[in-house]
């Protein structure tokens, strides 16, 4: 039962972050997102990941590994959107985007 609470919380947290990242990806804007949000979350997730491995807590290790990956994606999308907002060249989102431009 205790593990179920941990895993359930993990799923809720990851879904929340994924929805935010997806929104930023689709809208191509950083409106309402602070510069330090994903950078701070990435640093915290890395720290918690190390802590989780040291303590042997599988739920936290798994969650923080995925949080670190999702936060890194958030940083990438934030920087891509920032470039787009400044009128610079936007990094393509997929090969389809590259093909559509020709």
N, CA, C and O atoms as a GROMACS GRO file, in nm:
protein
  408
    1UNK      N    1   0.082  -0.120   0.000
    1UNK     CA    2   0.000   0.000   0.000
    1UNK      C    3   0.087   0.126   0.000
    1UNK      O    4   0.056   0.222  -0.071
    2UNK      N    5   0.193   0.127   0.078
    2UNK     CA    6   0.281   0.243   0.084
    2UNK      C    7   0.346   0.269  -0.052
    2UNK      O    8   0.357   0.383  -0.096
    3UNK      N    9   0.388   0.161  -0.119
    3UNK     CA   10   0.447   0.175  -0.252
    3UNK      C   11   0.347   0.233  -0.352
    3UNK      O   12   0.384   0.313  -0.438
    4UNK      N   13   0.220   0.193  -0.341
    4UNK     CA   14   0.116   0.242  -0.431
    4UNK      C   15   0.100   0.394  -0.418
    4UNK      O   16   0.078   0.463  -0.518
    5UNK      N   17   0.109   0.444  -0.297
    5UNK     CA   18   0.100   0.589  -0.275
    5UNK      C   19   0.217   0.658  -0.345
    5UNK      O   20   0.198   0.761  -0.411
    6UNK      N   21   0.336   0.604  -0.331
    6UNK     CA   22   0.454   0.662  -0.395
    6UNK      C   23   0.445   0.661  -0.546
    6UNK      O   24   0.470   0.762  -0.612
    7UNK      N   25   0.408   0.544  -0.602
    7UNK     CA   26   0.397   0.533  -0.747
    7UNK      C   27   0.284   0.621  -0.801
    7UNK      O   28   0.299   0.682  -0.907
    8UNK      N   29   0.172   0.626  -0.731
    8UNK     CA   30   0.061   0.712  -0.774
    8UNK      C   31   0.100   0.858  -0.775
    8UNK      O   32   0.066   0.932  -0.868
    9UNK      N   33   0.170   0.900  -0.673
    9UNK     CA   34   0.217   1.039  -0.666
    9UNK      C   35   0.317   1.067  -0.778
    9UNK      O   36   0.317   1.176  -0.836
   10UNK      N   37   0.399   0.971  -0.807
   10UNK     CA   38   0.496   0.984  -0.915
   10UNK      C   39   0.426   1.007  -1.049
   10UNK      O   40   0.465   1.095  -1.126
   11UNK      N   41   0.324   0.928  -1.076
   11UNK     CA   42   0.250   0.941  -1.201
   11UNK      C   43   0.184   1.078  -1.210
   11UNK      O   44   0.190   1.142  -1.315
   12UNK      N   45   0.121   1.124  -1.103
   12UNK     CA   46   0.056   1.255  -1.103
   12UNK      C   47   0.156   1.366  -1.131
   12UNK      O   48   0.130   1.455  -1.213
   13UNK      N   49   0.271   1.362  -1.065
   13UNK     CA   50   0.373   1.465  -1.084
   13UNK      C   51   0.425   1.466  -1.227
   13UNK      O   52   0.440   1.572  -1.288
   14UNK      N   53   0.453   1.348  -1.281
   14UNK     CA   54   0.505   1.340  -1.418
   14UNK      C   55   0.403   1.387  -1.520
   14UNK      O   56   0.439   1.455  -1.616
   15UNK      N   57   0.277   1.352  -1.502
   15UNK     CA   58   0.172   1.398  -1.594
   15UNK      C   59   0.162   1.550  -1.591
   15UNK      O   60   0.148   1.613  -1.696
   16UNK      N   61   0.170   1.608  -1.474
   16UNK     CA   62   0.164   1.754  -1.461
   16UNK      C   63   0.276   1.821  -1.540
   16UNK      O   64   0.252   1.916  -1.614
   17UNK      N   65   0.398   1.772  -1.524
   17UNK     CA   66   0.511   1.830  -1.597
   17UNK      C   67   0.498   1.807  -1.747
   17UNK      O   68   0.526   1.898  -1.826
   18UNK      N   69   0.457   1.689  -1.787
   18UNK     CA   70   0.442   1.658  -1.929
   18UNK      C   71   0.338   1.750  -1.993
   18UNK      O   72   0.358   1.798  -2.105
   19UNK      N   73   0.229   1.776  -1.924
   19UNK     CA   74   0.126   1.866  -1.978
   19UNK      C   75   0.181   2.008  -1.996
   19UNK      O   76   0.150   2.073  -2.096
   20UNK      N   77   0.264   2.056  -1.902
   20UNK     CA   78   0.324   2.189  -1.914
   20UNK      C   79   0.420   2.195  -2.033
   20UNK      O   80   0.417   2.289  -2.112
   21UNK      N   81   0.503   2.093  -2.044
   21UNK     CA   82   0.600   2.089  -2.154
   21UNK      C   83   0.528   2.081  -2.288
   21UNK      O   84   0.566   2.148  -2.384
   22UNK      N   85   0.424   1.999  -2.294
   22UNK     CA   86   0.345   1.984  -2.418
   22UNK      C   87   0.282   2.118  -2.458
   22UNK      O   88   0.282   2.154  -2.575
   23UNK      N   89   0.229   2.190  -2.359
   23UNK     CA   90   0.168   2.320  -2.386
   23UNK      C   91   0.271   2.417  -2.445
   23UNK      O   92   0.243   2.486  -2.543
   24UNK      N   93   0.389   2.421  -2.385
   24UNK     CA   94   0.493   2.509  -2.436
   24UNK      C   95   0.538   2.468  -2.576
   24UNK      O   96   0.568   2.553  -2.659
   25UNK      N   97   0.543   2.339  -2.600
   25UNK     CA   98   0.584   2.288  -2.731
   25UNK      C   99   0.484   2.330  -2.838
   25UNK      O  100   0.523   2.379  -2.944
   26UNK      N  101   0.356   2.312  -2.810
   26UNK     CA  102   0.252   2.342  -2.909
   26UNK      C  103   0.233   2.491  -2.931
   26UNK      O  104   0.217   2.535  -3.045
   27UNK      N  105   0.235   2.570  -2.824
   27UNK     CA  106   0.210   2.713  -2.838
   27UNK      C  107   0.334   2.790  -2.881
   27UNK      O  108   0.326   2.903  -2.928
   28UNK      N  109   0.450   2.727  -2.864
   28UNK     CA  110   0.579   2.789  -2.898
   28UNK      C  111   0.598   2.922  -2.827
   28UNK      O  112   0.652   3.017  -2.884
   29UNK      N  113   0.554   2.928  -2.701
   29UNK     CA  114   0.572   3.047  -2.621
   29UNK      C  115   0.609   3.008  -2.478
   29UNK      O  116   0.576   2.900  -2.430
   30UNK      N  117   0.677   3.099  -2.410
   30UNK     CA  118   0.715   3.079  -2.271
   30UNK      C  119   0.630   3.162  -2.177
   30UNK      O  120   0.665   3.180  -2.061
   31UNK      N  121   0.519   3.211  -2.226
   31UNK     CA  122   0.432   3.297  -2.147
   31UNK      C  123   0.394   3.230  -2.016
   31UNK      O  124   0.343   3.118  -2.015
   32UNK      N  125   0.418   3.299  -1.906
   32UNK     CA  126   0.383   3.249  -1.775
   32UNK      C  127   0.484   3.153  -1.715
   32UNK      O  128   0.458   3.097  -1.608
   33UNK      N  129   0.597   3.131  -1.780
   33UNK     CA  130   0.698   3.037  -1.731
   33UNK      C  131   0.824   3.117  -1.695
   33UNK      O  132   0.878   3.189  -1.779
   34UNK      N  133   0.870   3.103  -1.572
   34UNK     CA  134   0.989   3.177  -1.531
   34UNK      C  135   1.114   3.114  -1.591
   34UNK      O  136   1.117   2.995  -1.622
   35UNK      N  137   1.218   3.196  -1.606
   35UNK     CA  138   1.344   3.149  -1.663
   35UNK      C  139   1.405   3.036  -1.582
   35UNK      O  140   1.464   2.944  -1.637
   36UNK      N  141   1.392   3.044  -1.451
   36UNK     CA  142   1.457   2.946  -1.366
   36UNK      C  143   1.376   2.821  -1.335
   36UNK      O  144   1.426   2.731  -1.268
   37UNK      N  145   1.252   2.813  -1.384
   37UNK     CA  146   1.166   2.700  -1.350
   37UNK      C  147   1.230   2.566  -1.381
   37UNK      O  148   1.253   2.485  -1.291
   38UNK      N  149   1.258   2.541  -1.507
   38UNK     CA  150   1.310   2.409  -1.545
   38UNK      C  151   1.454   2.391  -1.502
   38UNK      O  152   1.495   2.279  -1.470
   39UNK      N  153   1.532   2.497  -1.501
   39UNK     CA  154   1.671   2.486  -1.455
   39UNK      C  155   1.675   2.447  -1.308
   39UNK      O  156   1.751   2.359  -1.268
   40UNK      N  157   1.592   2.512  -1.227
   40UNK     CA  158   1.585   2.480  -1.085
   40UNK      C  159   1.531   2.341  -1.061
   40UNK      O  160   1.581   2.268  -0.974
   41UNK      N  161   1.429   2.303  -1.137
   41UNK     CA  162   1.373   2.169  -1.122
   41UNK      C  163   1.474   2.063  -1.164
   41UNK      O  164   1.480   1.956  -1.103
   42UNK      N  165   1.551   2.091  -1.267
   42UNK     CA  166   1.652   1.995  -1.312
   42UNK      C  167   1.757   1.975  -1.203
   42UNK      O  168   1.794   1.862  -1.173
   43UNK      N  169   1.805   2.084  -1.145
   43UNK     CA  170   1.905   2.074  -1.037
   43UNK      C  171   1.848   1.996  -0.918
   43UNK      O  172   1.916   1.911  -0.862
   44UNK      N  173   1.725   2.027  -0.880
   44UNK     CA  174   1.662   1.957  -0.767
   44UNK      C  175   1.642   1.808  -0.800
   44UNK      O  176   1.667   1.722  -0.715
   45UNK      N  177   1.599   1.779  -0.920
   45UNK     CA  178   1.577   1.640  -0.959
   45UNK      C  179   1.707   1.560  -0.958
   45UNK      O  180   1.709   1.445  -0.915
   46UNK      N  181   1.814   1.622  -1.005
   46UNK     CA  182   1.944   1.554  -1.001
   46UNK      C  183   1.986   1.524  -0.857
   46UNK      O  184   2.034   1.415  -0.827
   47UNK      N  185   1.967   1.621  -0.769
   47UNK     CA  186   1.999   1.600  -0.628
   47UNK      C  187   1.914   1.490  -0.566
   47UNK      O  188   1.966   1.404  -0.495
   48UNK      N  189   1.784   1.492  -0.594
   48UNK     CA  190   1.696   1.388  -0.543
   48UNK      C  191   1.728   1.252  -0.605
   48UNK      O  192   1.714   1.149  -0.540
   49UNK      N  193   1.771   1.251  -0.732
   49UNK     CA  194   1.809   1.126  -0.797
   49UNK      C  195   1.927   1.062  -0.725
   49UNK      O  196   1.926   0.942  -0.697
   50UNK      N  197   2.028   1.142  -0.695
   50UNK     CA  198   2.145   1.093  -0.622
   50UNK      C  199   2.102   1.042  -0.484
   50UNK      O  200   2.143   0.934  -0.441
   51UNK      N  201   2.022   1.121  -0.415
   51UNK     CA  202   1.971   1.083  -0.283
   51UNK      C  203   1.894   0.950  -0.290
   51UNK      O  204   1.910   0.863  -0.205
   52UNK      N  205   1.810   0.937  -0.393
   52UNK     CA  206   1.728   0.817  -0.408
   52UNK      C  207   1.813   0.692  -0.426
   52UNK      O  208   1.783   0.587  -0.370
   53UNK      N  209   1.920   0.704  -0.506
   53UNK     CA  210   2.007   0.588  -0.525
   53UNK      C  211   2.082   0.554  -0.398
   53UNK      O  212   2.101   0.437  -0.365
   54UNK      N  213   2.125   0.656  -0.325
   54UNK     CA  214   2.197   0.633  -0.200
   54UNK      C  215   2.107   0.562  -0.098
   54UNK      O  216   2.152   0.470  -0.030
   55UNK      N  217   1.981   0.604  -0.089
   55UNK     CA  218   1.888   0.545   0.008
   55UNK      C  219   1.824   0.416  -0.044
   55UNK      O  220   1.764   0.342   0.033
   56UNK      N  221   1.839   0.390  -0.174
   56UNK     CA  222   1.782   0.268  -0.231
   56UNK      C  223   1.632   0.271  -0.253
   56UNK      O  224   1.568   0.167  -0.264
   57UNK      N  225   1.576   0.391  -0.260
   57UNK     CA  226   1.432   0.406  -0.281
   57UNK      C  227   1.401   0.403  -0.431
   57UNK      O  228   1.422   0.502  -0.501
   58UNK      N  229   1.350   0.290  -0.479
   58UNK     CA  230   1.324   0.271  -0.621
   58UNK      C  231   1.221   0.370  -0.675
   58UNK      O  232   1.238   0.424  -0.785
   59UNK      N  233   1.114   0.394  -0.600
   59UNK     CA  234   1.010   0.487  -0.646
   59UNK      C  235   1.071   0.624  -0.672
   59UNK      O  236   1.046   0.684  -0.777
   60UNK      N  237   1.148   0.675  -0.578
   60UNK     CA  238   1.207   0.807  -0.595
   60UNK      C  239   1.315   0.809  -0.702
   60UNK      O  240   1.327   0.906  -0.776
   61UNK      N  241   1.392   0.703  -0.712
   61UNK     CA  242   1.496   0.696  -0.815
   61UNK      C  243   1.432   0.701  -0.954
   61UNK      O  244   1.476   0.778  -1.040
   62UNK      N  245   1.330   0.620  -0.976
   62UNK     CA  246   1.260   0.616  -1.104
   62UNK      C  247   1.196   0.751  -1.136
   62UNK      O  248   1.211   0.805  -1.245
   63UNK      N  249   1.124   0.805  -1.038
   63UNK     CA  250   1.055   0.934  -1.058
   63UNK      C  251   1.154   1.045  -1.088
   63UNK      O  252   1.133   1.123  -1.180
   64UNK      N  253   1.261   1.052  -1.012
   64UNK     CA  254   1.356   1.160  -1.032
   64UNK      C  255   1.438   1.144  -1.160
   64UNK      O  256   1.482   1.244  -1.218
   65UNK      N  257   1.459   1.023  -1.204
   65UNK     CA  258   1.523   1.002  -1.334
   65UNK      C  259   1.434   1.059  -1.444
   65UNK      O  260   1.481   1.132  -1.531
   66UNK      N  261   1.304   1.026  -1.440
   66UNK     CA  262   1.212   1.078  -1.540
   66UNK      C  263   1.192   1.229  -1.526
   66UNK      O  264   1.176   1.299  -1.627
   67UNK      N  265   1.192   1.280  -1.403
   67UNK     CA  266   1.182   1.424  -1.383
   67UNK      C  267   1.303   1.497  -1.443
   67UNK      O  268   1.288   1.603  -1.504
   68UNK      N  269   1.420   1.440  -1.427
   68UNK     CA  270   1.541   1.501  -1.482
   68UNK      C  271   1.531   1.508  -1.634
   68UNK      O  272   1.564   1.610  -1.694
   69UNK      N  273   1.485   1.400  -1.696
   69UNK     CA  274   1.469   1.397  -1.842
   69UNK      C  275   1.364   1.498  -1.886
   69UNK      O  276   1.387   1.574  -1.980
   70UNK      N  277   1.248   1.500  -1.819
   70UNK     CA  278   1.142   1.593  -1.860
   70UNK      C  279   1.184   1.738  -1.837
   70UNK      O  280   1.148   1.825  -1.917
   71UNK      N  281   1.259   1.765  -1.731
   71UNK     CA  282   1.306   1.901  -1.708
   71UNK      C  283   1.408   1.943  -1.813
   71UNK      O  284   1.409   2.059  -1.855
   72UNK      N  285   1.493   1.852  -1.855
   72UNK     CA  286   1.589   1.883  -1.961
   72UNK      C  287   1.513   1.916  -2.090
   72UNK      O  288   1.552   2.006  -2.164
   73UNK      N  289   1.406   1.842  -2.117
   73UNK     CA  290   1.323   1.874  -2.234
   73UNK      C  291   1.260   2.012  -2.217
   73UNK      O  292   1.250   2.088  -2.314
   74UNK      N  293   1.216   2.044  -2.097
   74UNK     CA  294   1.158   2.176  -2.071
   74UNK      C  295   1.256   2.288  -2.095
   74UNK      O  296   1.220   2.391  -2.151
   75UNK      N  297   1.381   2.269  -2.055
   75UNK     CA  298   1.486   2.369  -2.079
   75UNK      C  299   1.507   2.387  -2.229
   75UNK      O  300   1.515   2.500  -2.278
   76UNK      N  301   1.515   2.277  -2.302
   76UNK     CA  302   1.532   2.283  -2.448
   76UNK      C  303   1.418   2.360  -2.513
   76UNK      O  304   1.441   2.448  -2.596
   77UNK      N  305   1.294   2.327  -2.476
   77UNK     CA  306   1.178   2.393  -2.536
   77UNK      C  307   1.173   2.540  -2.496
   77UNK      O  308   1.139   2.625  -2.578
   78UNK      N  309   1.208   2.571  -2.372
   78UNK     CA  310   1.212   2.710  -2.327
   78UNK      C  311   1.310   2.790  -2.413
   78UNK      O  312   1.277   2.899  -2.461
   79UNK      N  313   1.430   2.736  -2.432
   79UNK     CA  314   1.531   2.806  -2.512
   79UNK      C  315   1.488   2.817  -2.658
   79UNK      O  316   1.511   2.920  -2.721
   80UNK      N  317   1.427   2.713  -2.712
   80UNK     CA  318   1.377   2.718  -2.850
   80UNK      C  319   1.271   2.826  -2.865
   80UNK      O  320   1.274   2.903  -2.961
   81UNK      N  321   1.178   2.832  -2.771
   81UNK     CA  322   1.073   2.933  -2.776
   81UNK      C  323   1.130   3.073  -2.759
   81UNK      O  324   1.083   3.168  -2.822
   82UNK      N  325   1.231   3.086  -2.674
   82UNK     CA  326   1.293   3.216  -2.652
   82UNK      C  327   1.357   3.267  -2.781
   82UNK      O  328   1.347   3.385  -2.814
   83UNK      N  329   1.422   3.177  -2.854
   83UNK     CA  330   1.481   3.216  -2.982
   83UNK      C  331   1.373   3.257  -3.080
   83UNK      O  332   1.388   3.355  -3.154
   84UNK      N  333   1.264   3.182  -3.082
   84UNK     CA  334   1.153   3.212  -3.173
   84UNK      C  335   1.092   3.348  -3.142
   84UNK      O  336   1.061   3.424  -3.233
   85UNK      N  337   1.077   3.377  -3.013
   85UNK     CA  338   1.018   3.504  -2.973
   85UNK      C  339   1.106   3.623  -3.008
   85UNK      O  340   1.056   3.734  -3.027
   86UNK      N  341   1.237   3.601  -3.018
   86UNK     CA  342   1.329   3.708  -3.054
   86UNK      C  343   1.345   3.720  -3.205
   86UNK      O  344   1.419   3.806  -3.252
   87UNK      N  345   1.276   3.633  -3.281
   87UNK     CA  346   1.282   3.641  -3.426
   87UNK      C  347   1.401   3.569  -3.487
   87UNK      O  348   1.428   3.584  -3.606
   88UNK      N  349   1.470   3.491  -3.407
   88UNK     CA  350   1.583   3.415  -3.458
   88UNK      C  351   1.531   3.286  -3.520
   88UNK      O  352   1.413   3.255  -3.512
   89UNK      N  353   1.620   3.212  -3.581
   89UNK     CA  354   1.586   3.084  -3.641
   89UNK      C  355   1.539   2.988  -3.533
   89UNK      O  356   1.603   2.973  -3.429
   90UNK      N  357   1.428   2.923  -3.559
   90UNK     CA  358   1.372   2.827  -3.466
   90UNK      C  359   1.429   2.690  -3.498
   90UNK      O  360   1.437   2.650  -3.614
   91UNK      N  361   1.469   2.618  -3.393
   91UNK     CA  362   1.515   2.481  -3.412
   91UNK      C  363   1.395   2.397  -3.454
   91UNK      O  364   1.290   2.404  -3.390
   92UNK      N  365   1.408   2.316  -3.560
   92UNK     CA  366   1.294   2.236  -3.604
   92UNK      C  367   1.252   2.135  -3.499
   92UNK      O  368   1.335   2.081  -3.426
   93UNK      N  369   1.120   2.111  -3.492
   93UNK     CA  370   1.066   2.017  -3.394
   93UNK      C  371   1.076   1.874  -3.443
   93UNK      O  372   1.086   1.781  -3.362
   94UNK      N  373   1.074   1.853  -3.575
   94UNK     CA  374   1.080   1.717  -3.628
   94UNK      C  375   1.127   1.721  -3.772
   94UNK      O  376   1.139   1.828  -3.831
   95UNK      N  377   1.152   1.604  -3.827
   95UNK     CA  378   1.190   1.595  -3.968
   95UNK      C  379   1.077   1.643  -4.057
   95UNK      O  380   1.103   1.698  -4.164
   96UNK      N  381   0.952   1.623  -4.015
   96UNK     CA  382   0.837   1.668  -4.091
   96UNK      C  383   0.842   1.820  -4.108
   96UNK      O  384   0.811   1.871  -4.217
   97UNK      N  385   0.880   1.893  -4.004
   97UNK     CA  386   0.890   2.039  -4.012
   97UNK      C  387   0.994   2.080  -4.116
   97UNK      O  388   0.974   2.177  -4.188
   98UNK      N  389   1.103   2.007  -4.124
   98UNK     CA  390   1.209   2.037  -4.220
   98UNK      C  391   1.156   2.015  -4.361
   98UNK      O  392   1.180   2.096  -4.450
   99UNK      N  393   1.085   1.903  -4.381
   99UNK     CA  394   1.031   1.871  -4.514
   99UNK      C  395   0.925   1.972  -4.556
   99UNK      O  396   0.917   2.007  -4.673
  100UNK      N  397   0.843   2.018  -4.462
  100UNK     CA  398   0.736   2.113  -4.493
  100UNK      C  399   0.790   2.249  -4.536
  100UNK      O  400   0.721   2.324  -4.606
  101UNK      N  401   0.911   2.282  -4.493
  101UNK     CA  402   0.969   2.414  -4.524
  101UNK      C  403   1.020   2.420  -4.667
  101UNK      O  404   1.036   2.530  -4.720
  102UNK      N  405   1.046   2.307  -4.732
  102UNK     CA  406   1.101   2.312  -4.867
  102UNK      C  407   0.996   2.328  -4.972
  102UNK      O  408   1.027   2.333  -5.091
   0.00000   0.00000   0.00000
